[in-house]
Amino acid sequence: MKSLWDDNEAKQYQGDLGLRVYTSRLLGRDTSLVLHGGGNTSVKVTEKNIVGGEQALLCVKGSGWDLETIDTPGFPAVKLDHLIKLAELESLSDPEMVNELRTHMTDASAPTPSVEAILHATLPYKFVDHTHADAVVTITNTPKGLDKIKQIYGDSVVYIPYIMPGFDLARLCAIEFEKQRNDNTIGMVLMNHGIFSFADNAKESYERMITLVNMAEDYIKQQSAWALNYDTPAQDDCDAVALAELRLNISRAGGFPVVLSSQRDGKAMTFCNRSDLNKISQQGPATPDHVIRTKRLPLIGRDVDAYVDAYKSYFKTQSANARDPKTILDTAPRVILDKELGMVTAGKSVKEANIIADIYDHTMDIIARAELMGGWHALSAQDVFDMEYWDL
């Protein structure tokens, strides 16, 4: 991975917020860092309010924006002092947190700030970058993943165990950052989730992210797990009748019509024909955020009815441990792994099916590399369920 920073290109962006837009787009250009709305970035600025007073603000990625195409309206400004005070509370419910974020913005028409706004606020740096880098989650989702991450980064990052995004994560990060930080600290790893970098200027924060991710990639290469052997021939022909039947059955299960996308290149066909597919594909997504698009598990083969029954069982088991009563979502699979049809994804539109395909295309690499480093080991079903059924 190389830095995409270009001095001439950077000159086109004015001020701190402009450079925040620029480096956010640089992150968004690399799909091994963020995919389809993943990740978030921020910058802390000081501006005059309408009565002439100076106020410190956090401009953080807003809901609905993608880092690859984000622009200045995608960074709602929230009063920084208030966010820092929120992090000192003992508890804060999700609805209360969202209300506090929205009622302390400077522009009522701006998008809702990221649920990780409080976390960004507590980090004492002007620029903060957060990605779900493939290389990092590959390593954290292996046995003794924390030991491996510590071997890579030593004291240059702060280590945070997995916890749901939102207030609880922000509060834990604020506490652990103060405990673990030192003069060498340039980042923070959230186990099974992603990585942060930070600095007091845009270029350094961005390039620290590139450096940290390169360290993870280098480690994977040292473990002889980077180069993957996808040697099954691509399947040019497709059984159109089988796809049509699959589409019908998924549409019935979901209660809405779906569009299917079928990937039958060497990677997909090799992965779908692995002898250990039942084990490696039935653990969970690379990072919990993906469950919103992909559901927790793919369907292996074409028995949609069996998938529906398994999903209902999953919901019954995990909802019993949820904090609040939950209503089951549709039970249709979003990713299908089939020896003949390849990797198939189902969405309500072509765009949605293609987004899911992009996510699982990366997931196949992540799982394959993790298997070469001791085994793929995803988060628990309960952790993934909590994300899938998160009110926010």
C-alpha positions as CSV (number, residue, x, y, z in Angstrom):
1,M,0.0,0.0,0.0
2,K,1.3,3.4,-1.0
3,S,0.4,6.9,0.1
4,L,-1.7,8.6,-2.5
5,W,-1.0,12.1,-1.2
6,D,-0.1,14.5,-4.0
7,D,1.1,18.1,-3.2
8,N,-0.4,19.5,-6.3
9,E,-3.7,17.9,-5.8
10,A,-3.7,18.9,-2.1
11,K,-3.4,22.6,-3.1
12,Q,-6.9,22.4,-4.6
13,Y,-8.3,22.0,-1.0
14,Q,-8.5,25.0,1.2
15,G,-8.2,25.1,5.0
16,D,-8.3,22.3,7.6
17,L,-11.8,21.1,6.5
18,G,-10.7,21.1,2.8
19,L,-7.7,19.0,3.6
20,R,-10.0,16.7,5.7
21,V,-12.1,16.2,2.6
22,Y,-9.0,15.5,0.5
23,T,-7.4,12.8,2.8
24,S,-10.8,11.3,3.5
25,R,-11.2,10.8,-0.3
26,L,-7.7,9.3,-0.4
27,L,-8.8,6.7,2.1
28,G,-12.0,6.1,0.3
29,R,-10.1,5.4,-3.0
30,D,-8.6,2.2,-1.5
31,T,-11.1,-0.5,-1.1
32,S,-8.8,-2.5,1.2
33,L,-9.3,0.3,3.8
34,V,-13.0,1.1,3.5
35,L,-15.9,-0.2,1.6
36,H,-19.3,1.5,0.7
37,G,-19.7,3.9,3.6
38,G,-17.3,2.2,6.0
39,G,-14.9,4.1,8.2
40,N,-15.0,7.7,9.4
41,T,-12.8,10.7,9.7
42,S,-12.8,14.0,11.6
43,V,-11.1,17.3,12.1
44,K,-11.2,19.7,15.0
45,V,-11.6,23.4,14.1
46,T,-12.3,26.7,15.9
47,E,-14.9,29.1,14.4
48,K,-16.8,32.2,15.4
49,N,-20.5,31.6,16.2
50,I,-23.3,34.0,15.2
51,V,-22.7,36.3,18.2
52,G,-19.0,36.5,17.6
53,G,-17.7,34.1,20.2
54,E,-15.0,31.5,19.4
55,Q,-16.1,27.9,19.6
56,A,-14.3,24.6,19.2
57,L,-16.0,22.2,16.9
58,L,-15.6,18.6,15.7
59,C,-16.3,18.2,12.0
60,V,-17.0,14.5,11.7
61,K,-18.3,12.3,8.8
62,G,-22.0,12.4,8.7
63,S,-24.5,9.5,8.2
64,G,-25.1,8.6,4.6
65,W,-21.8,9.8,3.2
66,D,-19.1,7.7,1.6
67,L,-15.4,8.6,2.2
68,E,-14.6,8.2,-1.5
69,T,-16.9,11.0,-2.6
70,I,-17.4,13.0,0.6
71,D,-17.4,16.8,0.5
72,T,-17.7,19.6,3.1
73,P,-21.4,19.2,3.7
74,G,-20.7,15.6,4.7
75,F,-18.9,16.8,7.9
76,P,-21.5,18.1,10.3
77,A,-19.9,20.4,13.0
78,V,-20.6,19.5,16.6
79,K,-19.6,21.5,19.7
80,L,-16.4,19.8,20.9
81,D,-16.6,20.7,24.6
82,H,-20.0,19.1,24.9
83,L,-18.8,15.9,23.3
84,I,-15.9,15.6,25.7
85,K,-18.2,16.1,28.6
86,L,-20.5,13.4,27.3
87,A,-17.5,10.9,27.4
88,E,-17.2,11.5,31.1
89,L,-20.7,10.2,31.8
90,E,-21.2,6.8,33.3
91,S,-23.8,5.8,30.8
92,L,-25.7,7.2,27.8
93,S,-28.4,5.3,25.9
94,D,-28.3,5.2,22.1
95,P,-31.3,7.6,21.6
96,E,-29.9,10.0,24.2
97,M,-26.5,10.0,22.4
98,V,-28.1,10.7,19.0
99,N,-30.2,13.5,20.6
100,E,-27.1,15.0,22.1
101,L,-25.2,14.9,18.8
102,R,-28.0,16.5,16.9
103,T,-28.9,19.2,19.4
104,H,-25.3,20.3,19.6
105,M,-24.6,20.7,15.9
106,T,-24.1,24.2,14.5
107,D,-26.4,23.5,11.4
108,A,-29.7,21.9,12.1
109,S,-30.0,20.8,8.4
110,A,-26.7,18.9,8.5
111,P,-26.6,15.1,8.4
112,T,-26.5,13.2,11.7
113,P,-22.9,12.9,12.9
114,S,-21.2,9.5,13.0
115,V,-22.1,7.3,16.1
116,E,-18.3,7.4,16.8
117,A,-18.3,11.2,17.1
118,I,-17.7,11.1,20.8
119,L,-14.7,8.7,20.3
120,H,-13.2,11.1,17.8
121,A,-13.7,14.1,20.1
122,T,-11.8,12.4,23.0
123,L,-8.7,11.8,21.0
124,P,-6.4,14.9,21.5
125,Y,-5.4,15.4,17.9
126,K,-6.7,17.7,15.2
127,F,-7.1,15.0,12.6
128,V,-8.4,11.5,13.2
129,D,-8.8,8.7,10.6
130,H,-10.6,5.4,11.1
131,T,-10.7,2.5,8.6
132,H,-11.6,-1.2,8.6
133,A,-8.4,-2.2,6.9
134,D,-8.5,-5.7,5.5
135,A,-5.0,-6.5,6.7
136,V,-5.8,-5.5,10.3
137,V,-9.1,-7.3,10.6
138,T,-7.4,-10.4,9.0
139,I,-5.0,-10.5,11.9
140,T,-7.4,-9.6,14.7
141,N,-9.7,-12.4,13.5
142,T,-7.3,-15.2,14.2
143,P,-6.5,-17.2,17.4
144,K,-4.2,-15.0,19.6
145,G,-5.0,-12.1,17.4
146,L,-4.1,-9.6,20.1
147,D,-0.7,-11.2,20.6
148,K,0.0,-10.9,16.9
149,I,-1.1,-7.3,16.8
150,K,1.1,-6.4,19.8
151,Q,4.0,-8.1,18.1
152,I,3.5,-5.9,15.0
153,Y,2.9,-2.5,16.7
154,G,4.5,-2.7,20.1
155,D,3.8,0.6,22.0
156,S,3.0,2.6,18.9
157,V,-0.7,1.9,19.2
158,V,-3.4,1.7,21.9
159,Y,-5.2,-1.6,22.1
160,I,-9.0,-1.8,22.6
161,P,-10.9,-5.1,23.0
162,Y,-14.1,-5.5,20.9
163,I,-17.1,-3.5,22.1
164,M,-20.1,-2.2,20.2
165,P,-19.7,1.2,18.5
166,G,-21.4,4.0,20.2
167,F,-21.1,5.5,23.7
168,D,-19.7,2.5,25.5
169,L,-16.9,2.2,22.9
170,A,-16.1,5.9,23.2
171,R,-15.9,5.8,26.9
172,L,-13.7,2.8,26.9
173,C,-11.4,4.3,24.3
174,A,-11.1,7.6,26.4
175,I,-10.1,5.6,29.5
176,E,-7.7,3.2,27.7
177,F,-6.1,5.9,25.6
178,E,-5.0,7.8,28.7
179,K,-3.7,4.6,30.3
180,Q,-1.8,3.3,27.3
181,R,-0.6,6.4,25.4
182,N,3.1,7.3,25.2
183,D,5.4,9.4,23.1
184,N,5.4,6.8,20.4
185,T,1.6,6.5,20.0
186,I,0.4,7.1,16.5
187,G,-2.7,4.9,16.3
188,M,-5.3,2.7,18.0
189,V,-6.4,-0.8,17.1
190,L,-10.0,-1.9,17.8
191,M,-10.0,-5.6,17.9
192,N,-12.2,-7.3,15.3
193,H,-13.3,-3.8,14.1
194,G,-10.6,-1.6,12.6
195,I,-7.8,0.9,13.2
196,F,-7.4,4.6,14.0
197,S,-4.5,7.0,13.1
198,F,-4.2,10.6,14.2
199,A,-2.0,13.6,14.0
200,D,-2.2,17.4,14.1
201,N,-2.1,17.8,10.3
202,A,-4.0,16.0,7.6
203,K,-1.0,14.5,5.7
204,E,0.6,13.0,8.7
205,S,-2.6,11.5,10.0
206,Y,-3.3,9.9,6.6
207,E,0.2,8.7,6.1
208,R,0.3,7.2,9.6
209,M,-2.7,5.1,8.5
210,I,-0.8,3.9,5.5
211,T,2.2,3.1,7.6
212,L,0.2,1.2,10.2
213,V,-1.7,-0.8,7.5
214,N,1.6,-1.6,5.7
215,M,3.0,-3.0,8.9
216,A,0.0,-5.4,9.1
217,E,0.4,-6.3,5.4
218,D,4.2,-6.9,5.9
219,Y,3.4,-9.2,8.9
220,I,1.0,-11.3,6.7
221,K,3.6,-11.6,4.1
222,Q,6.2,-12.7,6.6
223,Q,3.7,-15.5,7.6
224,S,3.6,-16.6,3.9
225,A,-0.1,-15.8,4.0
226,W,-0.3,-12.9,1.5
227,A,-0.2,-14.6,-1.9
228,L,-3.3,-16.7,-2.3
229,N,-3.6,-19.7,-4.7
230,Y,-7.0,-19.3,-6.5
231,D,-6.3,-22.1,-9.0
232,T,-9.8,-23.2,-9.8
233,P,-10.7,-22.2,-13.4
234,A,-13.2,-19.4,-13.9
235,Q,-16.7,-20.6,-14.9
236,D,-17.8,-18.7,-18.0
237,D,-21.1,-20.5,-18.4
238,C,-23.9,-20.1,-15.9
239,D,-26.9,-22.3,-15.3
240,A,-29.6,-19.6,-15.9
241,V,-32.4,-21.9,-14.8
242,A,-30.7,-22.6,-11.5
243,L,-30.1,-18.9,-10.9
244,A,-33.7,-18.1,-11.7
245,E,-35.0,-20.7,-9.2
246,L,-32.6,-19.4,-6.6
247,R,-33.8,-15.9,-7.2
248,L,-37.4,-17.0,-6.8
249,N,-36.8,-18.8,-3.6
250,I,-34.8,-15.9,-2.1
251,S,-37.5,-13.4,-3.1
252,R,-40.2,-15.6,-1.4
253,A,-38.1,-15.8,1.8
254,G,-37.5,-12.1,1.9
255,G,-40.9,-11.0,0.9
256,F,-39.6,-8.8,-1.9
257,P,-38.1,-9.2,-5.3
258,V,-34.3,-9.5,-5.5
259,V,-31.6,-9.1,-8.1
260,L,-28.8,-11.6,-8.2
261,S,-25.2,-11.0,-9.0
262,S,-23.0,-14.1,-9.8
263,Q,-19.2,-14.0,-9.5
264,R,-17.5,-17.0,-11.1
265,D,-13.9,-15.9,-11.4
266,G,-11.0,-18.1,-10.2
267,K,-11.2,-16.6,-6.6
268,A,-14.9,-17.3,-6.2
269,M,-14.8,-20.8,-7.7
270,T,-11.8,-21.7,-5.6
271,F,-13.4,-20.4,-2.4
272,C,-16.8,-22.0,-3.1
273,N,-15.2,-25.4,-3.7
274,R,-12.9,-25.4,-0.6
275,S,-13.2,-28.6,1.4
276,D,-13.5,-26.6,4.6
277,L,-16.1,-24.1,3.3
278,N,-18.7,-25.2,5.9
279,K,-16.3,-24.3,8.7
280,I,-14.7,-21.1,7.5
281,S,-17.7,-19.4,6.0
282,Q,-20.1,-20.1,8.9
283,Q,-18.5,-18.0,11.6
284,G,-19.3,-14.4,10.8
285,P,-18.3,-11.2,8.8
286,A,-14.9,-9.7,8.7
287,T,-16.1,-6.7,10.7
288,P,-19.5,-6.4,12.4
289,D,-20.5,-3.5,10.2
290,H,-20.8,-5.8,7.2
291,V,-23.7,-7.7,8.8
292,I,-26.0,-4.8,7.8
293,R,-25.4,-5.7,4.2
294,T,-24.5,-9.4,4.2
295,K,-26.3,-10.9,7.2
296,R,-24.1,-12.9,9.6
297,L,-23.6,-16.0,7.4
298,P,-23.9,-16.9,3.7
299,L,-26.0,-19.7,2.4
300,I,-23.9,-22.7,1.2
301,G,-25.7,-24.3,-1.7
302,R,-29.2,-23.5,-2.7
303,D,-31.5,-24.8,0.1
304,V,-33.1,-21.4,1.0
305,D,-35.7,-23.1,3.2
306,A,-32.9,-24.6,5.4
307,Y,-31.3,-21.1,5.6
308,V,-34.5,-19.5,6.7
309,D,-35.0,-22.1,9.5
310,A,-31.4,-21.6,10.6
311,Y,-31.8,-17.8,10.7
312,K,-35.0,-18.1,12.7
313,S,-33.2,-20.3,15.2
314,Y,-30.3,-17.8,15.3
315,F,-32.7,-15.0,16.0
316,K,-34.6,-16.9,18.7
317,T,-31.3,-17.8,20.5
318,Q,-29.6,-14.4,20.3
319,S,-32.7,-12.2,20.9
320,A,-33.2,-13.9,24.3
321,N,-30.0,-12.2,25.4
322,A,-30.6,-8.8,23.8
323,R,-31.0,-5.7,26.0
324,D,-34.4,-4.8,24.5
325,P,-37.1,-6.8,22.7
326,K,-36.3,-7.3,19.0
327,T,-38.5,-7.9,15.9
328,I,-37.1,-10.4,13.4
329,L,-35.9,-9.0,10.1
330,D,-36.4,-10.8,6.8
331,T,-34.8,-14.2,6.8
332,A,-33.5,-14.3,3.2
333,P,-29.7,-14.8,2.6
334,R,-27.7,-12.1,1.0
335,V,-24.6,-14.1,0.1
336,I,-24.8,-17.6,-1.5
337,L,-21.7,-19.8,-2.0
338,D,-22.3,-22.6,-4.5
339,K,-19.9,-25.0,-6.1
340,E,-21.4,-24.4,-9.6
341,L,-22.9,-20.9,-9.4
342,G,-20.0,-19.4,-7.6
343,M,-20.4,-16.5,-5.2
344,V,-23.9,-15.1,-5.7
345,T,-25.3,-12.0,-3.9
346,A,-28.9,-10.9,-3.5
347,G,-30.1,-7.3,-3.3
348,K,-33.2,-5.2,-3.8
349,S,-31.4,-3.5,-6.6
350,V,-28.4,-4.1,-8.9
351,K,-26.5,-1.5,-6.8
352,E,-27.2,-3.3,-3.6
353,A,-26.3,-6.7,-5.0
354,N,-23.0,-5.3,-6.3
355,I,-22.2,-3.7,-3.0
356,I,-22.7,-7.0,-1.2
357,A,-20.5,-8.7,-3.8
358,D,-17.7,-6.2,-3.2
359,I,-17.8,-6.8,0.5
360,Y,-17.7,-10.6,0.2
361,D,-15.1,-10.4,-2.4
362,H,-12.8,-8.8,0.2
363,T,-14.1,-11.2,2.9
364,M,-12.9,-14.2,0.8
365,D,-9.3,-12.9,0.8
366,I,-9.5,-12.0,4.5
367,I,-10.7,-15.5,5.5
368,A,-8.2,-17.3,3.2
369,R,-5.3,-15.3,4.7
370,A,-6.4,-15.8,8.2
371,E,-6.6,-19.6,7.6
372,L,-3.0,-19.5,6.6
373,M,-2.1,-17.8,9.9
374,G,-3.7,-20.2,12.3
375,G,-7.4,-20.1,11.4
376,W,-10.2,-17.7,10.8
377,H,-12.0,-16.8,14.0
378,A,-14.8,-14.3,13.8
379,L,-16.7,-12.6,16.6
380,S,-19.4,-14.4,18.5
381,A,-22.9,-14.8,17.1
382,Q,-24.2,-12.6,20.0
383,D,-21.8,-9.7,19.1
384,V,-22.8,-9.8,15.5
385,F,-26.5,-10.1,16.3
386,D,-26.2,-7.0,18.5
387,M,-24.9,-5.1,15.5
388,E,-27.4,-6.5,13.1
389,Y,-30.3,-5.5,15.4
390,W,-28.8,-2.2,16.7
391,D,-31.5,0.5,16.7
392,L,-29.0,3.0,15.2
